Amino acid sequence: MTFGGIQKLSALDFPDHLAVTVFTVGCDFRCPYCQNPELVRGEYPVRISEDEVLKVLKERKGFVDGLCITGGEPLLHRDLAPFLKKVKDMGIDVKIDTNGHHPGFLRELLGEKLVDYVAVDIKAPPSRYLEMVRAPVDLSKIEETVKLLRETGVPHEFRTTVVPSLLKDGEYEEIARWLKGAPRYALQAFRPVRTLDPDFRKVDPTPPELLGELCARVAGYFGECEVRG
């Protein structure tokens, strides 16, 4: 595989792990507030080979214990599986960030025990998904991913970026009812920096008090609800 970026140390991307984070290129969604526009468009800000990533993991083994794969959309890349086998052979745990639109490949990876943690970005309540992602979307695939994670019991979380005025009052509760019973739900702050749609660079950042209010409103639906600034 070839990656579009690497962060050699993160204490935030993978719960309870010190991790290396790598960024895949390409995405099948076009969320206007996305802050990785080059990756989404299929552009490589840099080119990092899988051998380079494995070298970093080997050099930091014993200090770093996780690899987070984000994007873009990692599950667009079928060559991810053989790469992950090499990572797991090193004794490194793997976290995948995904938009949830590729349950078949995710099922394969989980079946081969190549993924230890999954984070799914939930963009909107079901009725507004197409509007939010601005690309063809099969909602049944998102729902299949939600069901798959429930059935397998793999550690996982769902998360939503809170863009002020984008979702209407009550729609976060609609999302919460949809995902009810999930072990963790995170509400993430939006920052108007390097957005895919330039108009969103003029949108105010998410007020911390709004994140706290929303978390309080939906916390009862989940094992844990947290705010990420």
N, C-alpha and C positions, 0 to 999 in steps of 0.2 A: 504493500500500500504506500501511497504518497499522501502526506498530510499537509495542510495549509498553515499550520502553526503549532507551537508547543509552548507550554508553561511548565518549567522544570520543577516547580514546587508549589503546591497549593494545600492549605489546611481547610479550605472552604468547599471545594467541589465534590468531595466524597465523604459522607458522614463517617466519623470515627477513623479516618485514615489521613495520612500524609500522602499526597498523590502527585503524580505527573499528569498533566492534562494535555490532550492532543485534539486538534480541530480537523474534522473532515471537510471536504469541499463538495458543494452542491446541496440543494434542498428542493423538495417538491412543493413547498409552501412559499408564499410571498407575503408574510405578515409585515405590514407597513412599518411597525415599530422595531423590527429586528435590528440588532446592533452589530451584526456580522454581515454587512451587505456584500462584501467581496466574496465571502465563502458561499453565500446563498446563490450568487450569480455564477458560480463555478470558477471564480478567479482564485489564483494562488498568491496570497501576499508573500509567502515564502514557500519553499518546497522542502519538506522534511521526509526522508525515507523511513520505512519501518525499521531498517537496520540502525538508523540513528536513534530512534526511540528505544529500541531494545538495548542499545549501548548505554543510554542514560539510565534506564531501569537497572541494568546490571551494575553500573558504577554506584548507584545509590541504594542497592539492595541492603536491607537491614535498617535503613533510615526511612526510605519511601516504601510503603506497603500497598499502594493502590495505583491504578491507571484509570483516569476518567476520559472517556471518548465522547466528545461533543461535536458540534458542527456550526452550520450545516446540519445535515441529517445523516448520522452514521450508518443507518440501516439501508441506505441506498447502495452500499458497497458490499458486494458478495465476497470480495477477497478479505473481508473483515474476519471471517471465521478462521482461516489458517493463521492469520496474524495473532488472533486471540489465543489460539492453542500454544503458540510460542510464549506468550505472556504468562499464561497459566502454568506452563511448564517451569517457569522461573519462580513460582510460588507467589505471584502478585495477584491481588484481587482486582476485579474489573467492574467498573460502573459505566453504564451506557445512558446517555441523554438522548431522548427520541421524541419525535412529534406524535408517536403512536399510530402512524399510518401504515406500518409494515409488520403486522402481527405474525405473519407466517415465518418470516426470517427470525424474528425475535423468539418465536417458539422453538425453532431449530437451535438457536444459540443456548437457550435455557435448557433444552433437552440434552445438549452436549456438555452442560455445566461450564460454559465459558463466560457466564455473566453472573456476578454476585449481587449487583444492585442496579435497579432501573429507575430512572427519573423521566416522567412523561410530562411534557408541556401541554397543558390544556388551555386552549386559546379562548374559549367562549362556551356558553351553554349550547346544546345541540342545535337549537333553532337558528343560531347565528354563526355557525362555523364557517360556512362558505364566505360569508361577508367578511369575516375576520382574516381568513388565510389568503384570500384573493387568488385562489388557484383551485383546480378541480379537487374535490375531496369526497371520499367515500366514508360517510360517518360510521357505517357498520364496521369498518376496520378499526376506528378509534374505540368503538364499543367492544370489539373483540380483544383489543389489547388490554382494556380495563378488566374484562372477564378473565383473560389469561393470567394476569398478575394476581388476581384474587385466587384463582384455582391452584396455581403453582406454589404460592406462599413465598416466592422470592422477595427479599426485602426491597421495598419500592416506595416511591412517593409520587404525588402529582403536584404540579405547581402552575400558577397563573401569574403572568405579568400584569400588574394593575396600571393601566394607562388611564389617567383621569378623563372622564367623560366618554370613554370608548364603550364601556358596558353600562347599562342602565341600572337604576336602583332595583334590587331584588334579583338581578341575574347572577350574582355571586352565590346567593342562596340556591339558585337553580343548579349551578354547577355542583354545589355541595351535596344536594340531594341526589344528583346523578352519580357522584363518587362516594356516597355514604359508606362508611365502614373502612375506608382506606387508612393505613397506619399513619400516614403523614401527608399533610397538605401545606404547601408554602405559598405565601403571597409575596411576590417580588416587586420591588420598586422599579418604575420606569425612569430612565434617564434620557433626555433628548440629545443623545450624542451618536453621530454616525448611523442614523437610522436609514433603513432601506428606502423608505419614502421620505424625501427631503422635507415635506410639509410637517412631519412629526418632530423635526428638530426645533419647531416653534412651540411645541406643546410643553406646558409646565411639567416639571418632574412630579412624581407622586409624593404628596404630603405624608410625612410619617404618621400623622394622626389618622389619616384615611386608612392606611394599612392596619393600624391597631384596631380601628373600629370594625373593619371588615373581618379581621381575624376573630374578634370577639363574637361576631354574628354567626360565623360558620363553624367555630371550634367544636361544637357539640356533635358534629357529623363525623369527626375524625378522631383517631387515636391521639394525634398531635397536630396542632396548627401552629405555624411559625411565620414570622415576618422577616423578610430579607431585604435590607436596605440597599 
